[in-house]
Amino acid sequence: MPDFTSDIEIRATREQVFEYLVTPSGLTSWLGQHAEVEPVEGGSFAVDIAGFPIRGRYVEVRRPERVVVSWGVAGSDDFPAGSSTVRFTLTSTDRGTRVELEHLGIPNPYADGHRDGWQHFLPRLAESAAGRAPADDADWLPLAVRPAGDSPRPGP
C-alpha cells in the first residue's frame, strides 16, 4: 500500500486553516461538492468529491495543529470507507501555516489517482484558507475516470 506525502504553505493562521478541515463550508470550498462532518474523535467524515462518496471517521482532532481522518469510498470492495488514513499537520511559519499531508494505506490501484487528486486539491485549500475563491473545478475528474488524453485540470 503506497503512501503519499506533500506539504504546502498557506498565508493564513493555523486557526483559519483548521476550519477548512473540520466544517462543511470549509471542506466544500476546496475539496468536494457536499460535506457532512462531526469533527470529534470517532465523528463521521463524509465528503462527496467528483461524484465519489468519500467516507470515514475523524480519528484525531487537535485544534489547531492536527486533523486525522479515516478515508475510503462508500460501497467499494477494494477501497472501502475508512480503509486508509489522511493526516493534516499544521505548523506556524513566518508567512502563515505549513500544512503537511500524509495519506497512508492507499491501495495500489488508487495511488496515482489520489496523488493526482491531492496535487489538485491542496492548492485549492491554500486559496480558500487565504480568503480567495479557487477557480471553479466542477468539471475536474479524478485520474481513474478521466478519458484518455484529457487534461488533469480542465480549463475554465
PyMOL commands that place a pseudoatom at each C-alpha (Angstrom):
pseudoatom trace, name=CA, resn=MET, resi=1, chain=A, elem=C, hetatm=0, pos=[0.000, 0.000, 0.000]
pseudoatom trace, name=CA, resn=PRO, resi=2, chain=A, elem=C, hetatm=0, pos=[1.693, 3.214, -1.133]
pseudoatom trace, name=CA, resn=ASP, resi=3, chain=A, elem=C, hetatm=0, pos=[1.775, 6.336, 0.945]
pseudoatom trace, name=CA, resn=PHE, resi=4, chain=A, elem=C, hetatm=0, pos=[1.512, 9.877, -0.357]
pseudoatom trace, name=CA, resn=THR, resi=5, chain=A, elem=C, hetatm=0, pos=[3.011, 12.903, 1.368]
pseudoatom trace, name=CA, resn=SER, resi=6, chain=A, elem=C, hetatm=0, pos=[3.048, 16.535, 0.406]
pseudoatom trace, name=CA, resn=ASP, resi=7, chain=A, elem=C, hetatm=0, pos=[3.086, 19.937, 2.016]
pseudoatom trace, name=CA, resn=ILE, resi=8, chain=A, elem=C, hetatm=0, pos=[2.022, 23.443, 1.169]
pseudoatom trace, name=CA, resn=GLU, resi=9, chain=A, elem=C, hetatm=0, pos=[2.451, 26.832, 2.793]
pseudoatom trace, name=CA, resn=ILE, resi=10, chain=A, elem=C, hetatm=0, pos=[-0.688, 28.905, 3.247]
pseudoatom trace, name=CA, resn=ARG, resi=11, chain=A, elem=C, hetatm=0, pos=[-0.889, 32.606, 4.023]
pseudoatom trace, name=CA, resn=ALA, resi=12, chain=A, elem=C, hetatm=0, pos=[-3.312, 32.166, 6.906]
pseudoatom trace, name=CA, resn=THR, resi=13, chain=A, elem=C, hetatm=0, pos=[-3.092, 31.275, 10.584]
pseudoatom trace, name=CA, resn=ARG, resi=14, chain=A, elem=C, hetatm=0, pos=[-3.329, 27.684, 11.798]
pseudoatom trace, name=CA, resn=GLU, resi=15, chain=A, elem=C, hetatm=0, pos=[-6.694, 28.521, 13.334]
pseudoatom trace, name=CA, resn=GLN, resi=16, chain=A, elem=C, hetatm=0, pos=[-8.001, 29.756, 9.979]
pseudoatom trace, name=CA, resn=VAL, resi=17, chain=A, elem=C, hetatm=0, pos=[-6.670, 26.748, 8.058]
pseudoatom trace, name=CA, resn=PHE, resi=18, chain=A, elem=C, hetatm=0, pos=[-8.019, 24.327, 10.676]
pseudoatom trace, name=CA, resn=GLU, resi=19, chain=A, elem=C, hetatm=0, pos=[-11.594, 25.464, 9.985]
pseudoatom trace, name=CA, resn=TYR, resi=20, chain=A, elem=C, hetatm=0, pos=[-11.219, 24.359, 6.353]
pseudoatom trace, name=CA, resn=LEU, resi=21, chain=A, elem=C, hetatm=0, pos=[-10.624, 20.782, 7.586]
pseudoatom trace, name=CA, resn=VAL, resi=22, chain=A, elem=C, hetatm=0, pos=[-13.499, 20.498, 10.053]
pseudoatom trace, name=CA, resn=THR, resi=23, chain=A, elem=C, hetatm=0, pos=[-16.505, 22.399, 8.682]
pseudoatom trace, name=CA, resn=PRO, resi=24, chain=A, elem=C, hetatm=0, pos=[-18.801, 21.569, 5.765]
pseudoatom trace, name=CA, resn=SER, resi=25, chain=A, elem=C, hetatm=0, pos=[-18.442, 25.056, 4.267]
pseudoatom trace, name=CA, resn=GLY, resi=26, chain=A, elem=C, hetatm=0, pos=[-14.664, 24.934, 4.655]
pseudoatom trace, name=CA, resn=LEU, resi=27, chain=A, elem=C, hetatm=0, pos=[-14.321, 21.490, 3.080]
pseudoatom trace, name=CA, resn=THR, resi=28, chain=A, elem=C, hetatm=0, pos=[-16.646, 22.215, 0.171]
pseudoatom trace, name=CA, resn=SER, resi=29, chain=A, elem=C, hetatm=0, pos=[-14.787, 25.430, -0.646]
pseudoatom trace, name=CA, resn=TRP, resi=30, chain=A, elem=C, hetatm=0, pos=[-11.731, 23.419, -1.747]
pseudoatom trace, name=CA, resn=LEU, resi=31, chain=A, elem=C, hetatm=0, pos=[-12.360, 19.662, -1.671]
pseudoatom trace, name=CA, resn=GLY, resi=32, chain=A, elem=C, hetatm=0, pos=[-15.842, 18.465, -2.551]
pseudoatom trace, name=CA, resn=GLN, resi=33, chain=A, elem=C, hetatm=0, pos=[-19.358, 19.320, -3.554]
pseudoatom trace, name=CA, resn=HIS, resi=34, chain=A, elem=C, hetatm=0, pos=[-21.072, 18.165, -0.349]
pseudoatom trace, name=CA, resn=ALA, resi=35, chain=A, elem=C, hetatm=0, pos=[-19.833, 17.508, 3.175]
pseudoatom trace, name=CA, resn=GLU, resi=36, chain=A, elem=C, hetatm=0, pos=[-21.359, 16.301, 6.424]
pseudoatom trace, name=CA, resn=VAL, resi=37, chain=A, elem=C, hetatm=0, pos=[-18.868, 16.114, 9.251]
pseudoatom trace, name=CA, resn=GLU, resi=38, chain=A, elem=C, hetatm=0, pos=[-18.713, 15.635, 13.000]
pseudoatom trace, name=CA, resn=PRO, resi=39, chain=A, elem=C, hetatm=0, pos=[-15.201, 16.857, 13.871]
pseudoatom trace, name=CA, resn=VAL, resi=40, chain=A, elem=C, hetatm=0, pos=[-14.703, 14.979, 17.134]
pseudoatom trace, name=CA, resn=GLU, resi=41, chain=A, elem=C, hetatm=0, pos=[-12.815, 11.756, 17.713]
pseudoatom trace, name=CA, resn=GLY, resi=42, chain=A, elem=C, hetatm=0, pos=[-14.999, 8.996, 16.246]
pseudoatom trace, name=CA, resn=GLY, resi=43, chain=A, elem=C, hetatm=0, pos=[-17.252, 11.507, 14.473]
pseudoatom trace, name=CA, resn=SER, resi=44, chain=A, elem=C, hetatm=0, pos=[-18.317, 10.959, 10.884]
pseudoatom trace, name=CA, resn=PHE, resi=45, chain=A, elem=C, hetatm=0, pos=[-16.405, 12.312, 7.892]
pseudoatom trace, name=CA, resn=ALA, resi=46, chain=A, elem=C, hetatm=0, pos=[-18.396, 12.372, 4.644]
pseudoatom trace, name=CA, resn=VAL, resi=47, chain=A, elem=C, hetatm=0, pos=[-17.346, 14.370, 1.579]
pseudoatom trace, name=CA, resn=ASP, resi=48, chain=A, elem=C, hetatm=0, pos=[-18.536, 13.844, -1.989]
pseudoatom trace, name=CA, resn=ILE, resi=49, chain=A, elem=C, hetatm=0, pos=[-15.681, 14.505, -4.422]
pseudoatom trace, name=CA, resn=ALA, resi=50, chain=A, elem=C, hetatm=0, pos=[-16.355, 14.481, -8.173]
pseudoatom trace, name=CA, resn=GLY, resi=51, chain=A, elem=C, hetatm=0, pos=[-19.197, 12.016, -7.669]
pseudoatom trace, name=CA, resn=PHE, resi=52, chain=A, elem=C, hetatm=0, pos=[-17.262, 9.740, -5.289]
pseudoatom trace, name=CA, resn=PRO, resi=53, chain=A, elem=C, hetatm=0, pos=[-18.681, 9.323, -1.767]
pseudoatom trace, name=CA, resn=ILE, resi=54, chain=A, elem=C, hetatm=0, pos=[-15.606, 9.531, 0.486]
pseudoatom trace, name=CA, resn=ARG, resi=55, chain=A, elem=C, hetatm=0, pos=[-16.487, 8.219, 3.927]
pseudoatom trace, name=CA, resn=GLY, resi=56, chain=A, elem=C, hetatm=0, pos=[-14.679, 7.665, 7.187]
pseudoatom trace, name=CA, resn=ARG, resi=57, chain=A, elem=C, hetatm=0, pos=[-14.305, 8.942, 10.723]
pseudoatom trace, name=CA, resn=TYR, resi=58, chain=A, elem=C, hetatm=0, pos=[-12.336, 11.625, 12.486]
pseudoatom trace, name=CA, resn=VAL, resi=59, chain=A, elem=C, hetatm=0, pos=[-9.543, 9.745, 14.253]
pseudoatom trace, name=CA, resn=GLU, resi=60, chain=A, elem=C, hetatm=0, pos=[-7.890, 12.785, 15.853]
pseudoatom trace, name=CA, resn=VAL, resi=61, chain=A, elem=C, hetatm=0, pos=[-8.954, 16.402, 16.127]
pseudoatom trace, name=CA, resn=ARG, resi=62, chain=A, elem=C, hetatm=0, pos=[-6.361, 18.522, 17.926]
pseudoatom trace, name=CA, resn=ARG, resi=63, chain=A, elem=C, hetatm=0, pos=[-7.142, 22.209, 17.478]
pseudoatom trace, name=CA, resn=PRO, resi=64, chain=A, elem=C, hetatm=0, pos=[-5.357, 23.922, 15.721]
pseudoatom trace, name=CA, resn=GLU, resi=65, chain=A, elem=C, hetatm=0, pos=[-2.464, 21.607, 14.887]
pseudoatom trace, name=CA, resn=ARG, resi=66, chain=A, elem=C, hetatm=0, pos=[-3.737, 18.254, 13.646]
pseudoatom trace, name=CA, resn=VAL, resi=67, chain=A, elem=C, hetatm=0, pos=[-6.648, 16.537, 11.921]
pseudoatom trace, name=CA, resn=VAL, resi=68, chain=A, elem=C, hetatm=0, pos=[-6.618, 12.817, 11.149]
pseudoatom trace, name=CA, resn=VAL, resi=69, chain=A, elem=C, hetatm=0, pos=[-9.441, 11.071, 9.295]
pseudoatom trace, name=CA, resn=SER, resi=70, chain=A, elem=C, hetatm=0, pos=[-10.022, 7.570, 8.033]
pseudoatom trace, name=CA, resn=TRP, resi=71, chain=A, elem=C, hetatm=0, pos=[-10.805, 7.609, 4.293]
pseudoatom trace, name=CA, resn=GLY, resi=72, chain=A, elem=C, hetatm=0, pos=[-12.283, 5.346, 1.646]
pseudoatom trace, name=CA, resn=VAL, resi=73, chain=A, elem=C, hetatm=0, pos=[-15.087, 5.081, -0.881]
pseudoatom trace, name=CA, resn=ALA, resi=74, chain=A, elem=C, hetatm=0, pos=[-18.555, 4.091, 0.275]
pseudoatom trace, name=CA, resn=GLY, resi=75, chain=A, elem=C, hetatm=0, pos=[-19.665, 0.908, -1.480]
pseudoatom trace, name=CA, resn=SER, resi=76, chain=A, elem=C, hetatm=0, pos=[-16.182, -0.020, -2.737]
pseudoatom trace, name=CA, resn=ASP, resi=77, chain=A, elem=C, hetatm=0, pos=[-14.960, -3.560, -2.106]
pseudoatom trace, name=CA, resn=ASP, resi=78, chain=A, elem=C, hetatm=0, pos=[-11.294, -2.777, -2.799]
pseudoatom trace, name=CA, resn=PHE, resi=79, chain=A, elem=C, hetatm=0, pos=[-11.095, 0.676, -1.139]
pseudoatom trace, name=CA, resn=PRO, resi=80, chain=A, elem=C, hetatm=0, pos=[-13.914, 0.634, 1.427]
pseudoatom trace, name=CA, resn=ALA, resi=81, chain=A, elem=C, hetatm=0, pos=[-14.959, 3.543, 3.607]
pseudoatom trace, name=CA, resn=GLY, resi=82, chain=A, elem=C, hetatm=0, pos=[-12.430, 4.236, 6.346]
pseudoatom trace, name=CA, resn=SER, resi=83, chain=A, elem=C, hetatm=0, pos=[-9.743, 1.877, 4.994]
pseudoatom trace, name=CA, resn=SER, resi=84, chain=A, elem=C, hetatm=0, pos=[-6.928, 4.450, 4.651]
pseudoatom trace, name=CA, resn=THR, resi=85, chain=A, elem=C, hetatm=0, pos=[-5.751, 7.363, 6.792]
pseudoatom trace, name=CA, resn=VAL, resi=86, chain=A, elem=C, hetatm=0, pos=[-5.294, 11.041, 5.939]
pseudoatom trace, name=CA, resn=ARG, resi=87, chain=A, elem=C, hetatm=0, pos=[-3.280, 13.229, 8.328]
pseudoatom trace, name=CA, resn=PHE, resi=88, chain=A, elem=C, hetatm=0, pos=[-3.105, 17.013, 8.194]
pseudoatom trace, name=CA, resn=THR, resi=89, chain=A, elem=C, hetatm=0, pos=[-0.446, 18.587, 10.425]
pseudoatom trace, name=CA, resn=LEU, resi=90, chain=A, elem=C, hetatm=0, pos=[-0.476, 22.376, 10.719]
pseudoatom trace, name=CA, resn=THR, resi=91, chain=A, elem=C, hetatm=0, pos=[2.676, 24.262, 11.756]
pseudoatom trace, name=CA, resn=SER, resi=92, chain=A, elem=C, hetatm=0, pos=[3.015, 28.028, 12.151]
pseudoatom trace, name=CA, resn=THR, resi=93, chain=A, elem=C, hetatm=0, pos=[5.584, 29.705, 9.897]
pseudoatom trace, name=CA, resn=ASP, resi=94, chain=A, elem=C, hetatm=0, pos=[6.768, 33.279, 9.429]
pseudoatom trace, name=CA, resn=ARG, resi=95, chain=A, elem=C, hetatm=0, pos=[4.412, 33.605, 6.459]
pseudoatom trace, name=CA, resn=GLY, resi=96, chain=A, elem=C, hetatm=0, pos=[1.405, 31.667, 7.742]
pseudoatom trace, name=CA, resn=THR, resi=97, chain=A, elem=C, hetatm=0, pos=[0.891, 27.927, 8.097]
pseudoatom trace, name=CA, resn=ARG, resi=98, chain=A, elem=C, hetatm=0, pos=[2.638, 24.908, 6.678]
pseudoatom trace, name=CA, resn=VAL, resi=99, chain=A, elem=C, hetatm=0, pos=[0.212, 22.048, 6.040]
pseudoatom trace, name=CA, resn=GLU, resi=100, chain=A, elem=C, hetatm=0, pos=[1.770, 18.606, 5.836]
pseudoatom trace, name=CA, resn=LEU, resi=101, chain=A, elem=C, hetatm=0, pos=[-0.462, 15.972, 4.281]
pseudoatom trace, name=CA, resn=GLU, resi=102, chain=A, elem=C, hetatm=0, pos=[0.095, 12.245, 4.662]
pseudoatom trace, name=CA, resn=HIS, resi=103, chain=A, elem=C, hetatm=0, pos=[-2.249, 9.742, 3.029]
pseudoatom trace, name=CA, resn=LEU, resi=104, chain=A, elem=C, hetatm=0, pos=[-1.415, 6.273, 4.319]
pseudoatom trace, name=CA, resn=GLY, resi=105, chain=A, elem=C, hetatm=0, pos=[-2.705, 2.898, 3.192]
pseudoatom trace, name=CA, resn=ILE, resi=106, chain=A, elem=C, hetatm=0, pos=[-3.890, 3.780, -0.308]
pseudoatom trace, name=CA, resn=PRO, resi=107, chain=A, elem=C, hetatm=0, pos=[-4.454, 0.559, -2.259]
pseudoatom trace, name=CA, resn=ASN, resi=108, chain=A, elem=C, hetatm=0, pos=[-2.104, 0.339, -5.285]
pseudoatom trace, name=CA, resn=PRO, resi=109, chain=A, elem=C, hetatm=0, pos=[-4.785, 0.701, -7.973]
pseudoatom trace, name=CA, resn=TYR, resi=110, chain=A, elem=C, hetatm=0, pos=[-5.804, 4.043, -6.426]
pseudoatom trace, name=CA, resn=ALA, resi=111, chain=A, elem=C, hetatm=0, pos=[-2.351, 5.510, -5.694]
pseudoatom trace, name=CA, resn=ASP, resi=112, chain=A, elem=C, hetatm=0, pos=[-1.912, 7.514, -8.916]
pseudoatom trace, name=CA, resn=GLY, resi=113, chain=A, elem=C, hetatm=0, pos=[-5.439, 8.874, -8.738]
pseudoatom trace, name=CA, resn=HIS, resi=114, chain=A, elem=C, hetatm=0, pos=[-5.032, 10.016, -5.157]
pseudoatom trace, name=CA, resn=ARG, resi=115, chain=A, elem=C, hetatm=0, pos=[-1.646, 11.587, -5.876]
pseudoatom trace, name=CA, resn=ASP, resi=116, chain=A, elem=C, hetatm=0, pos=[-3.256, 13.471, -8.767]
pseudoatom trace, name=CA, resn=GLY, resi=117, chain=A, elem=C, hetatm=0, pos=[-6.211, 14.451, -6.601]
pseudoatom trace, name=CA, resn=TRP, resi=118, chain=A, elem=C, hetatm=0, pos=[-4.135, 15.802, -3.729]
pseudoatom trace, name=CA, resn=GLN, resi=119, chain=A, elem=C, hetatm=0, pos=[-1.954, 17.752, -6.176]
pseudoatom trace, name=CA, resn=HIS, resi=120, chain=A, elem=C, hetatm=0, pos=[-5.162, 19.315, -7.493]
pseudoatom trace, name=CA, resn=PHE, resi=121, chain=A, elem=C, hetatm=0, pos=[-6.843, 19.970, -4.150]
pseudoatom trace, name=CA, resn=LEU, resi=122, chain=A, elem=C, hetatm=0, pos=[-4.008, 21.195, -1.875]
pseudoatom trace, name=CA, resn=PRO, resi=123, chain=A, elem=C, hetatm=0, pos=[-3.527, 24.429, -3.871]
pseudoatom trace, name=CA, resn=ARG, resi=124, chain=A, elem=C, hetatm=0, pos=[-7.298, 24.917, -3.637]
pseudoatom trace, name=CA, resn=LEU, resi=125, chain=A, elem=C, hetatm=0, pos=[-7.027, 24.606, 0.160]
pseudoatom trace, name=CA, resn=ALA, resi=126, chain=A, elem=C, hetatm=0, pos=[-4.324, 27.296, 0.097]
pseudoatom trace, name=CA, resn=GLU, resi=127, chain=A, elem=C, hetatm=0, pos=[-6.548, 29.618, -1.945]
pseudoatom trace, name=CA, resn=SER, resi=128, chain=A, elem=C, hetatm=0, pos=[-9.624, 29.074, 0.233]
pseudoatom trace, name=CA, resn=ALA, resi=129, chain=A, elem=C, hetatm=0, pos=[-7.862, 29.390, 3.577]
pseudoatom trace, name=CA, resn=ALA, resi=130, chain=A, elem=C, hetatm=0, pos=[-6.118, 32.567, 2.405]
pseudoatom trace, name=CA, resn=GLY, resi=131, chain=A, elem=C, hetatm=0, pos=[-9.533, 34.096, 1.710]
pseudoatom trace, name=CA, resn=ARG, resi=132, chain=A, elem=C, hetatm=0, pos=[-9.540, 33.730, -2.075]
pseudoatom trace, name=CA, resn=ALA, resi=133, chain=A, elem=C, hetatm=0, pos=[-12.070, 31.701, -4.036]
pseudoatom trace, name=CA, resn=PRO, resi=134, chain=A, elem=C, hetatm=0, pos=[-10.371, 28.923, -6.001]
pseudoatom trace, name=CA, resn=ALA, resi=135, chain=A, elem=C, hetatm=0, pos=[-11.262, 28.534, -9.663]
pseudoatom trace, name=CA, resn=ASP, resi=136, chain=A, elem=C, hetatm=0, pos=[-14.384, 26.501, -10.345]
pseudoatom trace, name=CA, resn=ASP, resi=137, chain=A, elem=C, hetatm=0, pos=[-13.465, 22.844, -10.740]
pseudoatom trace, name=CA, resn=ALA, resi=138, chain=A, elem=C, hetatm=0, pos=[-16.918, 21.369, -11.349]
pseudoatom trace, name=CA, resn=ASP, resi=139, chain=A, elem=C, hetatm=0, pos=[-15.560, 19.672, -14.491]
pseudoatom trace, name=CA, resn=TRP, resi=140, chain=A, elem=C, hetatm=0, pos=[-12.470, 18.196, -12.791]
pseudoatom trace, name=CA, resn=LEU, resi=141, chain=A, elem=C, hetatm=0, pos=[-12.389, 14.403, -12.870]
pseudoatom trace, name=CA, resn=PRO, resi=142, chain=A, elem=C, hetatm=0, pos=[-10.178, 12.015, -10.920]
pseudoatom trace, name=CA, resn=LEU, resi=143, chain=A, elem=C, hetatm=0, pos=[-7.448, 10.318, -12.933]
pseudoatom trace, name=CA, resn=ALA, resi=144, chain=A, elem=C, hetatm=0, pos=[-9.233, 6.964, -12.674]
pseudoatom trace, name=CA, resn=VAL, resi=145, chain=A, elem=C, hetatm=0, pos=[-12.296, 8.163, -14.583]
pseudoatom trace, name=CA, resn=ARG, resi=146, chain=A, elem=C, hetatm=0, pos=[-10.747, 10.756, -16.884]
pseudoatom trace, name=CA, resn=PRO, resi=147, chain=A, elem=C, hetatm=0, pos=[-10.986, 9.887, -20.584]
pseudoatom trace, name=CA, resn=ALA, resi=148, chain=A, elem=C, hetatm=0, pos=[-7.601, 9.100, -22.169]
pseudoatom trace, name=CA, resn=GLY, resi=149, chain=A, elem=C, hetatm=0, pos=[-5.799, 12.210, -23.321]
pseudoatom trace, name=CA, resn=ASP, resi=150, chain=A, elem=C, hetatm=0, pos=[-7.826, 14.610, -21.169]
pseudoatom trace, name=CA, resn=SER, resi=151, chain=A, elem=C, hetatm=0, pos=[-6.028, 17.300, -19.221]
pseudoatom trace, name=CA, resn=PRO, resi=152, chain=A, elem=C, hetatm=0, pos=[-5.924, 16.637, -15.482]
pseudoatom trace, name=CA, resn=ARG, resi=153, chain=A, elem=C, hetatm=0, pos=[-7.347, 20.100, -14.853]
pseudoatom trace, name=CA, resn=PRO, resi=154, chain=A, elem=C, hetatm=0, pos=[-9.876, 21.178, -17.480]
pseudoatom trace, name=CA, resn=GLY, resi=155, chain=A, elem=C, hetatm=0, pos=[-9.703, 24.841, -18.413]
pseudoatom trace, name=CA, resn=PRO, resi=156, chain=A, elem=C, hetatm=0, pos=[-12.278, 27.390, -17.365]
for i in range(1, 156): cmd.bond("trace and resi %d" % i, "trace and resi %d" % (i + 1))
show_as sticks, trace
zoom trace
